[in-house]
Amino acid sequence: MPNWLLPENIADVLPSEARKIEELRRLMLDNFRLYGYELVMPPLLEYVESLLAGAGKDTDLRTFKLVDQISGRMLGIRADMTTQVARIDAHLLNRDSVTRLCYAGSVLHTRPSGLHTTREPLQIGAEIYGHAGLEADAEILELSLACLALAGFNEVRLDLAHAGVLRVILDADANAARDEAALYVLLRSKDVPGLQAITASYAPPVREALLALPNLYGDVEVLKKARETLPDLPGMAKALAELAALAASALGRAEVAIDLSDLRGYQYESGAMFALYVPGLPNAVARGGRYDHVGEAFGRARPATGFSLDLRELARLLPTAERKQSIRAPWGNAPELKEKIAELRKSGEVVIQSMPGHSNELDEFECDRALVLDDSGSNWILKNLG
């Protein structure tokens, strides 16, 4: 096997693509700051007991694990940064007030999450801790839509779901609660025959509700149908009202759809959940939702909601960035030349010194000017290139 081959779904990022990704990262982090979000940088690996605390089975299966040669304990390479940021809020910052945190960094997956996706996403996201009201969910949704607008996406589809809908149904039947993991899988895939088989012994209202969920999808009118179809269990009306409010807040900025069986995620969600789709990509480009119970694993439960997206996947949809106009300069150590180059770079110009005997082959830059000596041979001036 050639030593330059990389593992499946792992790839280098070349100059023009890397430039797009980095510019997106800077734009989004700067925008997070305008909303009052503070940047944190969790470590790439942790002990698995901490890394997987509060996370679901999905995260466990996606996590690469290895033995620490110092302690002999099992380490995990992060597959998601949300639980890490929850640990920082609950255990390190330990604030009583509302806390807004953001992050950006690589994560690693044992398997790709979708068609043609990388196993090394560059995850960027934002989280709000300490506020249980719908205001926090609305801000996170607004921020995620703003990120896509910054990237130039104006045609966005918003899919809304609610983990609480399934939770209140399961709480009404012990047998259903026991089969929670299997029901998640069947509902995600809308496997009605599978649902009919597994729910055969459930209480009739619970069975009927579970069988109805795969068909409760469409525009916001689905919520009216859900109120008529689903049992009036404690918490059901609140969950459906929250979906209606979030759908209303996004009108005009996204095409809104409801899917009450779209429970994809890391199984730690506790409330409203959303996914954002853009043209040209079959997978959701961003996902978010409420996860109030993750902090319990770190000794301090806090209301929490947030979202994340993969910058590498998003950048892949964008056109190739235009090459930046730059200045070509000769190689040399003459004080006047070095001073002129430093002056130009300080003003924001890209100045590329040509190595002796070589031409410049660049993906990101195009030399439209050259630094040359004037006719007197004493002053360095800029000359436009044809």
C-alpha positions as CSV (number, residue, x, y, z in Angstrom):
1,M,0.0,0.0,0.0
2,P,1.5,3.4,-0.9
3,N,2.4,5.4,2.1
4,W,0.5,8.5,0.9
5,L,-2.9,6.8,1.1
6,L,-5.2,8.0,3.8
7,P,-8.0,6.0,5.6
8,E,-11.4,6.0,4.1
9,N,-13.4,9.2,4.6
10,I,-10.3,11.0,5.8
11,A,-8.8,13.7,3.5
12,D,-6.3,16.5,3.4
13,V,-7.7,20.0,2.9
14,L,-5.8,21.8,0.1
15,P,-5.1,25.6,-0.1
16,S,-8.2,27.0,-1.8
17,E,-10.6,24.8,0.3
18,A,-8.7,25.5,3.5
19,R,-9.0,29.2,2.8
20,K,-12.8,29.0,2.5
21,I,-13.1,27.0,5.7
22,E,-10.9,29.4,7.7
23,E,-12.8,32.4,6.4
24,L,-16.1,30.8,7.4
25,R,-14.7,29.9,10.9
26,R,-13.6,33.5,11.5
27,L,-16.9,35.0,10.2
28,M,-18.9,32.8,12.5
29,L,-16.8,33.1,15.6
30,D,-16.8,36.9,15.2
31,N,-20.6,36.8,14.8
32,F,-20.9,34.6,18.0
33,R,-19.0,37.3,19.9
34,L,-21.4,39.9,18.8
35,Y,-24.2,37.9,20.5
36,G,-22.1,37.7,23.7
37,Y,-20.7,34.1,23.3
38,E,-17.3,33.3,24.9
39,L,-14.9,31.0,23.1
40,V,-13.7,27.8,24.8
41,M,-11.3,25.2,23.6
42,P,-11.9,21.7,25.0
43,P,-9.1,19.1,24.7
44,L,-9.0,16.6,21.8
45,L,-9.1,13.6,24.1
46,E,-10.4,12.8,27.6
47,Y,-11.0,9.8,29.8
48,V,-14.0,8.0,28.3
49,E,-15.9,8.3,31.6
50,S,-15.9,12.0,31.2
51,L,-16.2,12.3,27.4
52,L,-19.2,10.0,27.2
53,A,-20.9,11.2,30.4
54,G,-24.5,12.2,29.6
55,A,-24.1,11.2,25.9
56,G,-26.1,8.5,24.2
57,K,-25.2,5.3,22.6
58,D,-24.7,7.0,19.2
59,T,-21.8,9.0,20.6
60,D,-20.2,5.9,22.2
61,L,-20.3,4.0,18.9
62,R,-18.8,7.0,17.1
63,T,-15.9,7.5,19.5
64,F,-12.4,6.2,18.9
65,K,-10.9,4.7,22.1
66,L,-7.3,4.0,23.1
67,V,-5.3,3.2,26.2
68,D,-3.4,6.0,28.0
69,Q,0.2,4.8,28.3
70,I,0.6,7.1,31.4
71,S,-2.4,6.1,33.5
72,G,-3.4,2.8,31.8
73,R,-7.0,4.2,31.6
74,M,-9.2,4.3,28.6
75,L,-9.2,7.5,26.6
76,G,-11.6,8.7,23.9
77,I,-11.0,11.0,21.0
78,R,-14.0,13.4,20.9
79,A,-16.7,12.7,18.4
80,D,-18.8,15.7,19.5
81,M,-17.9,18.8,21.6
82,T,-21.3,19.5,23.2
83,T,-20.8,17.3,26.2
84,Q,-17.3,18.8,26.7
85,V,-18.7,22.3,26.7
86,A,-21.4,21.2,29.2
87,R,-18.6,19.9,31.5
88,I,-16.9,23.2,31.3
89,D,-20.0,25.1,32.2
90,A,-21.0,22.7,35.0
91,H,-17.7,21.9,36.6
92,L,-15.2,24.6,35.7
93,L,-17.0,27.9,35.2
94,N,-19.8,27.0,37.8
95,R,-21.7,30.3,37.1
96,D,-25.2,30.8,38.4
97,S,-26.2,33.2,35.6
98,V,-26.9,32.5,31.9
99,T,-23.7,31.5,30.2
100,R,-23.1,31.7,26.4
101,L,-20.2,29.6,25.1
102,C,-19.0,28.8,21.6
103,Y,-16.3,26.5,20.1
104,A,-14.6,25.4,16.9
105,G,-12.4,22.4,16.5
106,S,-11.9,19.0,14.8
107,V,-13.8,15.9,16.0
108,L,-13.3,12.3,14.9
109,H,-15.9,9.7,14.0
110,T,-15.4,5.9,13.8
111,R,-17.9,5.9,10.8
112,P,-19.1,8.6,8.5
113,S,-22.4,10.1,9.5
114,G,-23.8,10.4,6.0
115,L,-23.2,10.0,2.3
116,H,-19.7,11.2,1.2
117,T,-19.2,12.9,4.6
118,T,-15.8,13.1,6.3
119,R,-14.9,11.2,9.5
120,E,-13.0,14.3,10.7
121,P,-15.6,17.1,10.7
122,L,-14.5,20.6,11.7
123,Q,-17.3,21.3,14.2
124,I,-18.3,24.8,15.2
125,G,-21.2,25.6,17.5
126,A,-22.7,27.7,20.3
127,E,-24.5,26.8,23.5
128,I,-26.6,28.6,26.1
129,Y,-26.7,27.4,29.7
130,G,-28.9,28.5,32.6
131,H,-32.2,29.5,30.9
132,A,-35.0,26.9,30.5
133,G,-37.4,29.2,28.6
134,L,-38.1,29.1,24.9
135,E,-36.2,32.4,24.5
136,A,-32.9,30.5,24.6
137,D,-34.1,28.0,21.9
138,A,-35.2,30.9,19.7
139,E,-31.8,32.6,20.0
140,I,-29.9,29.5,19.1
141,L,-32.1,28.9,16.1
142,E,-31.6,32.6,15.1
143,L,-27.9,32.2,15.4
144,S,-27.7,29.0,13.3
145,L,-29.7,30.7,10.5
146,A,-27.4,33.7,10.7
147,C,-24.4,31.4,10.3
148,L,-25.8,30.0,7.0
149,A,-26.7,33.5,5.9
150,L,-23.0,34.5,6.5
151,A,-22.0,31.6,4.3
152,G,-24.3,32.9,1.5
153,F,-27.2,30.4,1.9
154,N,-30.6,32.1,1.5
155,E,-32.6,29.0,0.6
156,V,-32.8,27.1,3.9
157,R,-35.1,24.3,5.0
158,L,-35.8,24.0,8.8
159,D,-37.0,20.7,10.1
160,L,-38.4,20.8,13.7
161,A,-39.0,17.9,16.1
162,H,-39.3,17.5,19.8
163,A,-37.8,14.9,22.1
164,G,-40.4,15.6,24.7
165,V,-43.2,14.3,22.4
166,L,-41.7,10.8,22.5
167,R,-40.7,11.2,26.2
168,V,-44.2,11.8,27.4
169,I,-45.5,8.9,25.4
170,L,-42.9,6.5,26.8
171,D,-43.5,7.7,30.4
172,A,-47.1,6.5,30.0
173,D,-46.1,2.8,29.6
174,A,-43.3,0.9,31.3
175,N,-43.0,-1.6,28.5
176,A,-42.5,1.3,26.0
177,A,-39.9,2.9,28.2
178,R,-38.0,-0.4,28.3
179,D,-37.8,-0.4,24.5
180,E,-36.8,3.2,24.2
181,A,-33.5,2.5,22.2
182,A,-35.3,0.2,19.7
183,L,-38.1,2.7,19.3
184,Y,-35.7,5.5,18.5
185,V,-34.2,3.4,15.6
186,L,-37.6,2.4,14.3
187,L,-39.0,6.0,14.4
188,R,-36.0,7.5,12.7
189,S,-36.3,5.1,9.8
190,K,-40.2,5.4,9.8
191,D,-40.3,1.6,10.0
192,V,-44.1,1.1,10.5
193,P,-44.1,-2.7,10.3
194,G,-41.3,-2.8,12.9
195,L,-43.3,-0.4,15.1
196,Q,-46.4,-2.5,14.8
197,A,-44.5,-5.6,16.0
198,I,-42.7,-4.0,18.9
199,T,-45.8,-2.2,20.2
200,A,-48.2,-5.2,20.2
201,S,-48.2,-5.5,24.0
202,Y,-48.3,-1.8,24.8
203,A,-51.4,0.1,26.2
204,P,-53.7,1.0,23.3
205,P,-53.3,4.8,23.6
206,V,-49.5,4.5,23.7
207,R,-49.4,2.1,20.8
208,E,-51.7,4.3,18.7
209,A,-49.5,7.4,19.4
210,L,-46.3,5.6,18.5
211,L,-47.8,4.3,15.2
212,A,-49.0,7.8,14.4
213,L,-45.7,9.6,14.8
214,P,-44.1,8.5,11.5
215,N,-47.0,10.1,9.6
216,L,-46.9,13.4,11.5
217,Y,-44.7,15.3,9.1
218,G,-45.2,18.2,6.8
219,D,-45.7,21.9,7.1
220,V,-46.8,23.7,10.3
221,E,-50.4,22.4,9.9
222,V,-49.1,19.0,11.1
223,L,-49.1,20.5,14.6
224,K,-52.9,20.8,14.4
225,K,-53.2,17.2,13.3
226,A,-50.8,16.1,16.1
227,R,-53.1,17.8,18.7
228,E,-56.0,15.9,17.4
229,T,-54.2,12.5,17.1
230,L,-51.8,12.3,20.0
231,P,-53.1,11.6,23.6
232,D,-53.5,14.5,26.0
233,L,-50.6,13.4,28.2
234,P,-48.8,15.7,30.7
235,G,-46.3,17.8,28.7
236,M,-47.7,17.0,25.3
237,A,-49.4,20.4,24.8
238,K,-46.3,22.3,26.0
239,A,-44.1,20.4,23.5
240,L,-46.3,21.1,20.6
241,A,-46.7,24.8,21.6
242,E,-42.9,25.2,21.7
243,L,-42.7,23.8,18.1
244,A,-45.3,26.2,17.0
245,A,-43.5,29.1,18.5
246,L,-40.1,28.2,17.0
247,A,-41.7,27.7,13.6
248,A,-43.3,31.1,13.8
249,S,-39.9,32.7,14.7
250,A,-38.2,31.3,11.6
251,L,-40.9,32.2,9.1
252,G,-39.5,34.4,6.3
253,R,-36.0,33.1,6.9
254,A,-36.5,29.4,6.2
255,E,-39.0,26.9,4.8
256,V,-40.4,25.3,7.9
257,A,-41.3,21.6,8.2
258,I,-42.3,19.5,11.2
259,D,-41.4,15.8,11.6
260,L,-42.3,14.3,14.9
261,S,-40.4,11.1,14.3
262,D,-37.1,12.8,13.2
263,L,-35.2,12.0,16.3
264,R,-31.7,11.9,14.8
265,G,-28.9,13.2,17.0
266,Y,-26.9,11.9,20.0
267,Q,-29.8,10.8,22.1
268,Y,-29.2,13.4,24.8
269,E,-31.8,15.9,23.6
270,S,-34.6,16.7,26.0
271,G,-36.7,19.3,24.2
272,A,-37.1,21.1,20.9
273,M,-34.7,19.8,18.2
274,F,-34.0,21.2,14.7
275,A,-32.1,20.4,11.5
276,L,-31.1,22.8,8.7
277,Y,-30.8,21.8,5.1
278,V,-29.5,23.7,2.1
279,P,-29.6,22.9,-1.6
280,G,-26.9,20.5,-2.9
281,L,-26.5,18.5,0.3
282,P,-28.6,15.5,1.3
283,N,-27.5,15.6,4.9
284,A,-28.5,18.2,7.5
285,V,-25.8,21.0,7.4
286,A,-26.6,22.0,11.0
287,R,-28.3,20.4,14.0
288,G,-29.4,21.7,17.3
289,G,-31.7,21.3,20.3
290,R,-32.2,21.3,24.0
291,Y,-30.3,18.9,26.3
292,D,-31.1,19.9,29.9
293,H,-29.8,16.7,31.6
294,V,-26.3,16.4,30.3
295,G,-24.8,18.5,33.1
296,E,-26.2,16.0,35.7
297,A,-23.3,13.7,34.9
298,F,-20.9,16.4,36.0
299,G,-22.8,17.1,39.3
300,R,-24.7,20.2,38.2
301,A,-27.8,20.0,35.9
302,R,-28.3,23.2,34.0
303,P,-30.9,24.0,31.3
304,A,-29.0,23.9,28.0
305,T,-29.6,24.4,24.3
306,G,-27.2,24.8,21.4
307,F,-26.3,23.9,17.8
308,S,-23.3,22.8,15.7
309,L,-22.4,22.4,12.1
310,D,-19.5,21.0,10.1
311,L,-17.4,23.7,8.4
312,R,-15.8,21.3,6.0
313,E,-19.1,20.1,4.7
314,L,-20.5,23.6,4.4
315,A,-17.4,24.9,2.6
316,R,-17.7,22.1,0.1
317,L,-20.9,23.6,-1.2
318,L,-19.4,27.1,-1.8
319,P,-17.8,28.2,-5.1
320,T,-14.1,28.3,-5.3
321,A,-12.8,31.5,-3.6
322,E,-11.5,34.2,-5.9
323,R,-7.7,34.4,-5.9
324,K,-6.5,37.4,-3.9
325,Q,-4.6,40.0,-5.8
326,S,-1.0,40.1,-4.6
327,I,2.4,41.6,-5.2
328,R,5.4,39.8,-6.6
329,A,8.8,41.0,-5.2
330,P,12.3,39.8,-6.0
331,W,14.4,38.0,-3.4
332,G,17.0,40.1,-1.7
333,N,18.2,41.5,1.6
334,A,18.7,45.1,0.7
335,P,17.4,47.3,3.5
336,E,15.4,49.4,1.2
337,L,13.7,46.4,-0.3
338,K,12.9,44.8,3.1
339,E,11.6,48.1,4.4
340,K,9.3,48.5,1.4
341,I,8.0,44.9,1.7
342,A,7.3,45.4,5.4
343,E,5.4,48.6,4.7
344,L,3.2,46.9,2.1
345,R,2.4,43.9,4.3
346,K,1.6,46.3,7.2
347,S,-1.0,48.0,5.0
348,G,-2.6,44.6,4.3
349,E,-1.0,43.7,1.0
350,V,0.1,40.2,0.2
351,V,3.7,40.3,-0.9
352,I,5.3,37.1,-2.2
353,Q,9.1,37.1,-2.7
354,S,10.1,34.9,-5.6
355,M,12.8,32.4,-4.7
356,P,15.8,32.5,-7.0
357,G,15.3,30.4,-10.1
358,H,11.6,29.6,-9.4
359,S,8.3,30.9,-10.5
360,N,5.2,31.2,-8.2
361,E,2.6,28.5,-8.5
362,L,-0.2,29.5,-6.2
363,D,-3.9,28.5,-5.7
364,E,-4.9,31.3,-3.5
365,F,-3.0,34.3,-4.9
366,E,-2.6,36.0,-8.2
367,C,0.3,38.5,-8.7
368,D,-1.2,41.5,-10.5
369,R,1.6,43.8,-9.5
370,A,5.4,43.6,-9.1
371,L,7.8,45.5,-6.9
372,V,10.6,46.9,-9.1
373,L,13.2,49.5,-9.0
374,D,12.4,52.7,-10.8
375,D,14.5,54.1,-13.7
376,S,16.9,55.7,-11.2
377,G,17.6,52.4,-9.6
378,S,17.2,53.8,-6.1
379,N,13.5,53.6,-5.3
380,W,11.2,50.6,-5.2
381,I,7.8,51.1,-6.9
382,L,4.8,49.0,-7.8
383,K,4.3,48.1,-11.5
384,N,1.0,46.7,-12.8
385,L,1.4,43.4,-14.6
386,G,-0.6,42.7,-17.8
